[in-house]
């Protein structure tokens, strides 16, 4: 239909509707202009009425304009101002009040609406951040709290330090969590905003181009399967690309990100060369554990250097009066700081040769209590003294290490040890239960390091003579590795129990008059348990929250294969009502994801008809498998204990830090909601029961074979199922 076919009034109303629907300053100015026009018109009518119909009650004509203005903004002023006026004055006053009701109330309503909208934006965390040189954390999880604690300590000497946290979580939720767990932020302000890390618009709102640095937390938890971890890595890569698109590669602030897979770490480094720092926690933690075990008390040094309590590592520009001097000479120009290296452009030189000449633009790498305490003295604070060295050679020392437990860091651990210890040194690995995968990896390590004597033994830690059977006091170091199965708290509890057994044995040996020089090193999953470890007399410990996903991944593959088998083996009519309800739930989530821009990339390529076909098939599979699970559970009399439900609730709440109390209260007030916890537990029990009763031969996989099977079993689309 052409525009000529519409009436003028319709086109005018259409344009006005579009204009007012936009809101904002333009609408307010338009209302203000209409208010002014109304005042001019009604004021003029007042004057004309007074001229043609004089009113004895009006002393001055100026009062007429005041009457017009006051009656526009106050509808109750008729009786007050024009009670004694003549008929003409009262008629004009009524018209003025009527017009004021429309215009002034519209202005008040508009202002109120804009105010409420602004408050809503603030509550949702959508407002812009006007900060400079601030630290940005993209993501909200348990580690976020630990990072902020360190930043608070780091910013203690700054007057107004800012940390901005942005995540796809409610702002109020994050604020409440930080207020509860961080009552004293000292000089650091914490600002929370809602948004996606991969959204350029959201990144602009938090001023990523003006930030000091960006920390990216991986959205995939440590206990996730490799398929989920891959998706987490992809989201991190997407977020780094979004940051680069907003800031430009040259102005991009330093980005620190954690990625699970090496190939993805290489991709991240290539997005902005020299700007992205990626972390391999397995490698870092294994190296620290080895160093800690070889040098007693080193863990305290690491905690000092890595954390911001005590001394830390800083960069400080070398002043011009030291240019041309050597690094060895520069060391005597500090009083409360210790230089350990140089940064020259992008080159890091730790412990350089003493004769290395200092150049313009060099930065000293310094250990200091705070960057404010770093001071270069123009004159040497002490006179250097040459020391003589003994010409006696130290004989190689044969070292003995006892490693109790097994996880994914153990091969890295052995590789690191083998690079330091001398030929003939011993590494004995004790596990509660051996597997073919362990024996295969152990054989590879033995072949790789023939100069090291290695053994792999199976010992039950629950036997009465444990750990005496191992003679641990004859070793230089005993390393207790964190387990792989169970929750973080369960793993740490088992580790601490094992630690107490070794401590008790060492005490008995000392009581017999023997000396014990063995050092105990313990790996814990939760930093909160580090204090318990210290109180038990262990000076060296490693805080690690990385668990092996090998067994869990195998379980996921088993579950997928079993579900496929059940789906293909049973054919029966599905209840239309149940099927429709399930599909509606799925479709509603898709519609919400579409509105928020969170729809999967492969789903974006499909039309609604094709999308409905895809998810109707998924819904049919879900309903069918759900009914089969219920039937098998009933036949097998599968039940879930209260203890298991409580444990499931605890695991569920850990996924939502800051909301633990609200979630617990919700489950207490809504007992029926416990089905969301009970159903997955019953399902897993049914799956375990079927697999345990299966007569099918069990195929043992090594880690490489497992990875190939995982890629084959899971694809991106299968994660929806």
C-alpha positions in Angstrom: 0.0 0.0 0.0 1.5 3.4 -1.0 1.8 6.3 1.3 -0.9 8.3 -0.6 -3.5 5.9 0.5 -3.1 6.9 4.2 -4.8 9.8 5.7 -2.8 12.8 7.0 -4.0 12.1 10.6 -2.9 8.5 10.4 0.6 9.4 9.1 0.9 12.1 11.8 -0.2 9.7 14.5 2.2 7.1 13.2 5.2 9.4 13.2 4.3 10.7 16.7 4.0 7.2 18.0 7.5 6.3 16.6 9.0 9.5 18.1 7.6 9.0 21.6 8.4 5.3 21.6 12.1 6.1 21.4 12.1 8.1 24.6 15.2 10.0 25.7 16.1 13.7 25.7 14.3 14.5 22.4 10.9 13.5 23.9 11.5 15.5 27.0 12.5 18.6 25.0 9.4 18.1 22.9 7.2 17.9 26.0 8.9 21.0 27.4 8.3 22.8 24.1 4.6 21.9 24.1 4.4 23.1 27.7 5.9 26.4 26.7 3.4 26.7 23.8 0.5 25.9 26.1 1.7 28.6 28.5 1.9 31.2 25.7 -1.5 30.3 24.3 -3.4 30.2 27.7 -1.6 33.3 28.9 -2.7 35.1 25.8 -6.3 34.0 26.2 -6.1 35.2 29.8 -5.0 38.7 28.7 -7.6 38.8 25.9 -10.4 37.8 28.3 -9.3 40.5 30.7 -9.3 43.1 27.9 -12.8 42.3 26.6 -14.2 41.2 30.0 -12.5 43.2 32.7 -12.4 41.6 36.1 -12.5 43.8 39.2 -10.7 41.1 41.3 -7.5 41.4 39.2 -5.3 44.3 40.3 -2.5 43.8 37.7 -2.3 42.1 34.4 0.9 40.4 35.4 -1.0 38.2 37.8 -2.8 36.8 34.8 0.3 35.1 33.4 1.1 33.8 36.9 -2.5 32.3 37.0 -2.0 30.6 33.7 1.4 29.1 34.7 0.2 27.9 38.1 -3.0 26.3 36.7 -1.0 24.4 34.1 1.2 22.8 36.8 -1.5 22.5 39.5 -5.0 21.3 38.7 -6.3 22.2 42.2 -5.5 25.9 41.9 -8.9 26.8 40.4 -10.7 27.5 43.7 -7.6 29.3 45.1 -6.9 31.7 42.2 -10.2 32.2 40.4 -12.9 31.7 43.0 -13.8 35.4 42.7 -13.1 35.7 38.9 -15.8 36.5 36.4 -17.2 33.8 34.0 -14.7 34.5 31.3 -11.8 34.1 33.7 -13.2 30.9 35.1 -13.7 29.4 31.6 -10.1 30.2 30.6 -8.9 28.8 33.9 -10.8 25.5 33.3 -9.3 25.2 29.8 -5.9 25.9 31.2 -6.2 23.3 33.9 -7.4 20.7 31.4 -4.4 21.4 29.1 -2.1 21.3 32.1 -3.5 17.9 33.2 -2.5 16.5 29.8 0.9 18.2 29.3 2.3 18.5 32.8 1.2 15.0 33.9 2.9 13.7 30.7 6.1 15.4 31.7 6.0 14.1 35.2 5.2 10.6 34.0 8.0 10.7 31.5 10.5 11.9 34.1 9.4 9.1 36.5 9.6 6.5 33.8 13.1 7.6 32.8 14.2 7.6 36.4 12.9 4.1 36.9 14.5 2.9 33.6 17.8 4.4 34.8 17.5 2.6 38.2 16.6 -0.6 36.3 19.7 -0.2 34.1 21.9 0.3 37.2 20.4 -2.7 39.0 20.9 -4.9 35.9 24.5 -3.6 35.5 24.1 -2.2 32.0 25.4 1.3 32.7 28.7 2.5 31.3 31.9 2.4 33.4 33.9 5.7 33.2 37.2 4.5 34.7 40.8 4.5 33.5 43.7 2.2 34.3 41.3 -0.3 36.0 41.7 -4.1 36.2 38.9 -6.0 34.3 37.8 -9.6 35.2 35.6 -11.3 32.7 33.8 -14.1 34.3 32.4 -14.9 37.8 33.3 -18.1 39.6 35.1 -19.3 42.7 38.5 -18.2 41.4 37.3 -14.7 40.9 37.2 -14.2 44.6 40.8 -15.3 45.0 41.9 -13.0 42.2 40.2 -10.0 43.8 41.7 -10.7 47.2 45.1 -10.6 45.7 44.3 -7.4 43.8 43.1 -5.7 47.0 46.5 -6.5 48.6 48.3 -5.3 45.4 46.3 -2.0 45.4 46.9 -1.2 49.1 49.3 1.6 48.2 46.9 3.2 45.7 44.3 5.7 46.7 41.5 4.8 44.3 42.1 1.4 42.6 39.2 -0.1 40.6 38.4 -3.7 39.7 35.6 -4.2 37.2 33.9 -7.6 37.1 31.7 -8.4 34.1 29.8 -11.7 33.7 26.5 -13.1 32.4 25.1 -12.9 35.9 22.8 -10.5 37.7 24.6 -7.4 39.1 22.8 -7.6 42.4 23.8 -11.2 42.8 27.5 -10.4 42.3 27.3 -7.3 44.6 25.7 -9.4 47.4 28.4 -12.1 47.0 31.3 -9.6 47.3 29.7 -7.7 50.1 29.3 -11.0 52.1 32.8 -12.4 51.4 34.8 -9.1 51.1 33.6 -6.8 53.9 36.8 -4.8 53.7 38.1 -3.9 50.2 40.5 -1.3 51.6 41.3 1.3 48.8 39.9 -0.9 46.0 36.5 -0.3 44.5 34.7 -3.3 43.0 32.3 -2.5 40.2 30.1 -5.3 38.8 28.4 -5.2 35.4 26.2 -7.7 33.4 27.3 -8.7 30.0 29.0 -11.3 27.7 32.7 -11.3 27.5 32.4 -11.9 23.7 30.2 -8.8 23.2 32.1 -5.8 21.8 29.3 -3.5 23.0 29.5 -4.8 26.5 33.3 -4.5 26.4 33.1 -0.9 25.4 30.7 -0.2 28.3 33.3 -1.3 30.8 36.1 0.7 29.1 38.2 -2.3 28.0 40.3 0.1 25.8 41.2 2.1 28.9 41.9 -0.8 31.2 45.2 -1.7 32.8 44.8 -5.5 32.2 42.1 -8.1 31.4 41.7 -11.4 33.2 39.6 -14.0 31.5 38.2 -16.9 33.6 37.3 -20.0 31.7 33.5 -20.7 31.8 34.1 -24.5 31.8 34.7 -26.0 35.3 37.6 -28.2 36.0 35.4 -31.2 36.4 33.8 -30.9 32.9 34.3 -33.3 30.1 36.8 -32.5 27.3 33.9 -31.7 25.0 32.7 -29.0 27.4 36.2 -27.8 28.0 36.7 -27.3 24.3 33.6 -25.1 24.2 35.0 -23.1 27.1 38.3 -22.6 25.3 36.3 -21.4 22.2 34.4 -18.9 24.3 37.8 -17.6 25.6 39.1 -17.3 22.1 36.0 -15.4 21.0 36.3 -13.0 24.0 40.0 -12.3 23.1 39.0 -11.5 19.5 36.2 -9.2 20.8 38.7 -7.4 22.9 41.1 -7.0 20.0 38.2 -5.7 17.7 37.3 -3.0 20.3 40.8 -1.8 21.2 42.9 -2.6 18.2 45.9 -4.9 18.3 48.4 -2.2 19.2 46.3 -0.6 22.0 45.1 -3.9 23.4 45.8 -4.2 27.2 47.5 -7.3 28.5 45.1 -10.2 28.5 45.6 -13.2 30.9 43.5 -16.2 30.0 43.3 -19.8 31.1 42.8 -22.4 28.3 42.7 -26.2 28.7 44.3 -27.3 25.4 47.7 -26.4 23.9 46.3 -25.9 20.4 43.9 -23.3 21.7 46.7 -21.6 23.7 48.6 -21.2 20.4 45.6 -19.7 18.7 45.1 -17.3 21.6 48.8 -16.1 21.4 48.4 -15.5 17.7 45.4 -13.1 18.0 47.6 -10.3 19.4 51.3 -11.1 19.5 52.8 -10.2 22.9 49.5 -9.1 24.3 47.9 -12.4 25.4 49.3 -14.5 28.2 47.8 -18.0 28.4 48.2 -20.3 31.4 48.8 -24.1 31.5 48.0 -24.9 35.1 49.0 -28.5 34.9 52.5 -27.6 33.8 52.9 -24.6 36.2 51.7 -26.5 39.2 53.8 -29.6 38.5 56.9 -27.5 38.1 56.2 -25.7 41.4 55.6 -29.0 43.2 59.0 -30.3 42.0 60.8 -27.2 43.0 59.1 -27.2 46.3 60.0 -30.7 47.1 63.7 -30.2 46.3 64.1 -27.0 48.3 62.4 -27.0 51.8 60.3 -23.9 52.5 60.2 -22.9 48.9 56.4 -22.9 48.9 56.4 -20.0 51.3 58.7 -18.1 49.0 56.4 -18.8 46.1 53.3 -17.7 48.0 55.2 -14.5 48.9 56.3 -13.8 45.3 53.1 -14.9 43.5 50.7 -13.4 46.1 50.6 -9.8 47.2 51.2 -10.4 50.9 54.9 -9.8 51.6 57.3 -9.2 48.7 56.4 -9.4 45.0 58.0 -9.0 41.6 57.8 -5.6 40.0 59.2 -3.8 36.9 61.0 -0.5 37.4 62.5 1.8 34.8 66.3 2.1 35.1 67.2 5.7 35.7 69.5 7.5 33.3 72.4 7.8 35.8 72.8 4.0 35.7 72.9 3.8 31.9 76.2 2.4 30.8 76.8 0.7 34.1 76.6 -3.1 34.4 73.9 -5.2 35.9 76.3 -6.3 38.6 77.0 -2.7 39.6 73.2 -1.8 39.6 72.6 -4.4 42.4 74.4 -2.1 44.9 72.1 0.8 44.2 69.2 -0.7 46.1 68.5 -0.7 49.8 65.1 -2.4 50.3 64.8 -4.1 47.0 66.6 -6.9 45.1 67.1 -6.8 41.4 66.8 -10.3 39.8 66.8 -9.5 36.0 66.1 -7.1 33.2 63.4 -6.5 30.7 64.6 -5.1 27.4 61.8 -4.5 24.9 60.0 -7.9 24.8 63.1 -9.8 26.0 63.1 -11.0 29.6 66.6 -11.7 31.1 66.5 -13.4 34.6 69.8 -13.4 36.4 71.7 -12.0 33.5 75.5 -11.9 33.4 77.0 -9.3 35.8 78.7 -7.6 32.9 75.5 -6.9 31.0 75.4 -3.2 30.2 72.3 -1.2 31.1 70.7 0.7 28.2 68.1 3.4 27.8 64.6 1.9 28.0 65.7 -1.0 30.2 63.5 -2.1 33.1 64.8 -3.7 36.2 62.9 -6.8 37.5 62.9 -6.2 41.2 61.7 -8.1 44.3 60.2 -5.5 46.7 57.5 -5.2 49.3 55.6 -2.7 47.1 56.3 -0.7 44.0 56.3 2.4 46.2 59.3 1.1 48.1 61.5 0.7 45.0 64.2 3.4 45.0 67.3 3.7 42.9 70.2 5.4 44.8 72.6 7.4 42.7 75.5 6.3 44.8 76.1 2.7 45.8 74.6 2.0 49.3 77.3 -0.6 50.0 80.8 -1.3 48.6 81.1 -4.6 46.7 83.4 -7.2 48.2 84.9 -10.0 46.2 84.5 -13.5 47.6 86.7 -16.5 47.1 85.2 -19.8 46.1 86.2 -23.2 47.2 87.7 -25.4 44.5 86.3 -28.6 46.1 83.8 -30.3 43.9 80.5 -31.5 45.4 79.9 -35.1 44.8 76.6 -36.0 43.1 73.8 -36.8 45.6 71.5 -39.7 45.1 68.0 -38.6 45.8 65.0 -40.7 46.8 61.4 -39.6 46.2 58.2 -41.3 47.2 55.0 -40.2 45.4 51.7 -41.4 46.8 48.7 -41.1 44.5 48.2 -40.5 40.8 46.7 -37.8 38.7 47.2 -36.1 35.4 50.2 -34.0 36.6 52.3 -37.1 37.6 53.9 -37.6 34.2 54.9 -33.9 34.1 56.2 -34.3 37.7 58.4 -37.2 36.8 59.8 -35.4 33.8 60.6 -32.4 35.9 62.3 -34.5 38.6 64.4 -36.3 36.0 65.8 -33.1 34.7 67.3 -32.2 38.2 68.2 -35.5 39.9 71.4 -37.4 39.3 71.8 -40.9 37.8 70.8 -43.6 40.1 68.2 -41.5 42.0 64.9 -43.2 42.9 61.3 -42.4 42.2 58.8 -44.8 43.8 55.2 -44.3 42.9 52.5 -45.8 45.2 48.9 -46.1 44.1 45.9 -47.7 45.9 44.9 -49.4 42.7 46.8 -49.9 39.5 45.3 -49.7 36.1 46.5 -50.6 32.6 46.6 -46.9 31.7 48.9 -46.2 34.7 51.2 -49.1 33.8 51.4 -48.0 30.2 52.3 -44.4 31.2 54.8 -45.6 33.8 56.5 -47.8 31.2 56.8 -44.8 28.9 58.3 -42.7 31.7 60.8 -45.5 32.5 61.9 -45.8 28.9 62.2 -42.0 28.7 64.3 -41.6 31.8 66.6 -44.8 32.0 69.0 -43.1 34.4 66.3 -42.9 37.1 65.2 -46.0 39.0 61.4 -46.0 39.0 58.9 -48.4 40.5 55.1 -48.5 40.4 53.5 -50.3 43.4 50.0 -51.0 44.5 49.5 -50.6 48.2 46.2 -50.5 50.1 46.4 -47.4 52.4 43.7 -48.8 54.7 45.9 -51.8 55.9 47.1 -51.7 59.5 50.9 -51.4 58.8 50.5 -48.5 56.4 52.6 -46.4 55.8 55.3 -48.4 57.8 55.5 -50.9 55.0 56.8 -48.2 52.7 59.6 -47.0 55.0 58.9 -43.4 54.1 61.5 -42.1 56.5 64.2 -43.4 54.2 63.2 -41.0 51.4 64.2 -37.4 51.0 60.7 -36.4 50.0 57.2 -37.8 50.3 54.8 -36.2 47.9 51.0 -36.8 48.5 49.1 -36.2 45.2 45.5 -35.1 45.2 43.0 -37.8 44.1 40.8 -37.8 41.0 37.5 -38.9 42.1 34.9 -37.2 44.3 34.3 -33.6 45.3 37.0 -31.1 46.1 36.2 -31.4 49.8 36.2 -35.2 49.7 39.6 -35.3 47.9 41.1 -32.8 50.4 39.7 -34.8 53.3 41.3 -38.0 52.0 44.6 -36.1 51.4 44.7 -34.7 54.9 43.9 -38.1 56.3 46.9 -39.6 54.4 49.0 -36.7 55.6 48.2 -37.5 59.3 49.1 -41.1 58.8 52.6 -40.2 57.6 53.0 -37.6 60.4 52.0 -40.2 63.0 54.5 -42.7 61.6 57.4 -40.1 61.6 56.6 -39.2 65.2 56.8 -42.9 66.2 60.2 -43.2 64.4 61.5 -40.1 66.3 60.3 -41.5 69.6 62.5 -44.6 68.9 65.5 -42.3 68.7 65.9 -42.2 64.9 66.3 -39.0 63.0 63.8 -38.1 60.3 64.8 -35.7 57.6 62.1 -36.5 55.2 60.1 -33.6 53.8 56.3 -33.9 53.3 54.8 -32.1 50.4 51.0 -32.1 50.0 48.8 -31.2 47.1 45.4 -29.7 48.1 42.5 -28.7 45.9 41.0 -25.9 48.0 43.0 -23.0 49.2 40.8 -22.8 52.3 42.4 -26.1 53.4 46.0 -24.8 53.1 45.8 -23.4 56.7 44.9 -26.8 58.0 47.9 -28.3 56.1 50.2 -25.7 57.7 48.9 -26.4 61.2 49.7 -30.1 60.7 53.4 -29.2 60.5 53.8 -29.3 56.7 55.7 -26.3 55.5 55.4 -27.1 51.8 52.1 -27.6 50.0 50.6 -26.9 46.6 47.2 -25.5 46.1 45.7 -27.1 43.0 42.1 -27.2 41.7 42.8 -29.3 38.7 41.3 -32.8 38.6 41.8 -35.4 36.0 38.8 -35.9 33.7 39.9 -39.2 32.3 37.5 -41.4 34.3 34.7 -38.9 34.1 35.2 -38.6 30.4 35.0 -42.4 30.1 31.7 -42.3 32.0 30.3 -39.7 29.7 31.2 -41.9 26.7 29.6 -44.9 28.3 26.5 -43.0 29.1 26.3 -41.7 25.5 26.7 -45.1 24.0 24.2 -46.7 26.4 21.6 -44.0 25.6 22.0 -44.5 21.9 21.6 -48.3 22.4 18.3 -47.8 24.4 17.0 -45.3 21.9 17.5 -47.6 19.0 16.3 -50.8 20.8 12.9 -49.7 22.1 10.0 -48.4 20.0 6.7 -47.3 21.7 4.1 -44.6 21.5 5.0 -41.5 23.5 2.3 -39.5 25.4 1.4 -36.5 23.3 0.9 -34.3 26.3 4.3 -35.1 27.9 6.0 -34.7 24.5 4.4 -31.4 23.8 5.2 -30.0 27.3 8.9 -31.0 26.9 9.2 -29.5 23.5 7.5 -26.3 24.7 10.2 -26.0 27.5 13.0 -26.5 24.9 11.5 -24.0 22.5 10.9 -21.4 25.1 14.6 -21.6 26.1 15.5 -21.2 22.4 13.3 -18.2 22.0 14.9 -16.6 25.1 18.4 -17.4 23.8 17.5 -15.8 20.5 16.3 -12.6 22.2 19.5 -12.4 24.2 21.7 -13.2 21.2 23.0 -16.4 22.8 21.7 -18.8 20.2 24.2 -21.5 19.1 26.0 -20.7 15.8 24.7 -23.9 14.1 21.1 -23.0 15.2 21.4 -19.5 13.8 21.8 -21.0 10.3 18.5 -22.8 10.4 15.0 -21.5 9.7 12.4 -21.9 12.5 10.8 -24.8 10.7 14.1 -26.7 10.4 14.9 -25.7 14.0 11.6 -27.1 15.3 12.2 -30.4 13.4 15.7 -30.7 15.0 14.5 -30.1 18.5 11.3 -32.2 18.2 13.6 -35.2 17.5 15.7 -34.2 20.5 12.5 -33.9 22.6 11.3 -37.3 21.5 14.6 -38.8 22.5 14.5 -37.1 25.9 11.0 -38.2 26.7 11.6 -41.8 25.5 14.9 -42.2 27.5 13.2 -40.5 30.5 10.4 -43.0 30.5 12.8 -45.9 30.0 14.9 -44.7 33.0 11.8 -44.5 35.2 10.7 -48.0 34.2 14.2 -49.5 34.8 14.5 -47.6 38.1 11.2 -49.0 39.2 12.0 -52.6 38.2 15.5 -52.4 39.8 14.1 -50.6 42.9 16.7 -47.9 42.5 16.4 -45.3 45.3 18.4 -42.3 46.3 19.2 -41.8 50.0 18.8 -38.5 51.8 22.5 -38.3 52.2 23.0 -38.5 48.4 20.4 -35.8 47.8 22.1 -33.5 50.4 25.4 -34.1 48.6 23.8 -33.4 45.3 22.3 -30.1 46.6 25.8 -29.2 47.9 27.3 -29.8 44.5 24.5 -27.8 42.8 25.0 -24.8 45.0 28.7 -24.7 44.3 27.9 -23.9 40.7 26.4 -20.6 41.8 28.7 -18.8 44.2 27.0 -16.1 46.2 23.6 -17.8 45.9 24.1 -20.7 48.2 21.8 -19.4 50.9 19.0 -18.6 48.5 19.2 -21.9 46.8 19.1 -23.8 50.1 16.1 -21.8 51.2 14.3 -22.5 47.9 14.8 -26.2 48.2 13.5 -26.1 51.8 10.4 -24.1 50.8 9.8 -26.2 47.6 10.3 -29.9 48.4 9.0 -30.9 44.9 12.0 -29.0 43.4 14.3 -31.7 44.8 13.3 -33.8 41.8 15.9 -31.7 39.8 18.5 -33.2 42.1 17.0 -36.7 42.5 16.4 -37.4 38.8 20.0 -37.2 37.6 21.2 -39.2 40.6 18.6 -42.0 39.8 19.6 -41.8 36.1 23.3 -42.3 36.9 22.5 -45.2 39.2 20.4 -46.9 36.5 23.3 -46.4 34.0 25.8 -47.8 36.5 23.6 -50.8 37.2 23.1 -51.6 33.5 26.8 -51.3 32.7 27.8 -53.4 35.8 25.4 -56.2 34.7 26.4 -56.1 31.1 28.1 -59.2 29.7 29.9 -57.1 27.0 33.7 -57.2 27.2 35.1 -54.1 28.7 37.7 -52.4 26.5 40.5 -50.7 28.3 41.7 -47.4 26.7 44.8 -45.4 27.1 44.6 -41.6 27.2 45.3 -41.1 23.5 42.7 -43.7 22.5 40.3 -42.1 24.9 40.7 -38.7 23.3 40.1 -40.1 19.8 37.0 -41.9 21.1 35.7 -38.8 22.8 36.0 -36.8 19.6 34.2 -39.5 17.7 31.5 -39.9 20.3 30.7 -36.3 21.0 30.3 -33.6 18.4 29.1 -30.0 19.0 25.5 -30.8 18.3 25.5 -33.8 20.7 26.0 -31.5 23.6 22.4 -30.3 23.2 21.2 -33.9 24.0 
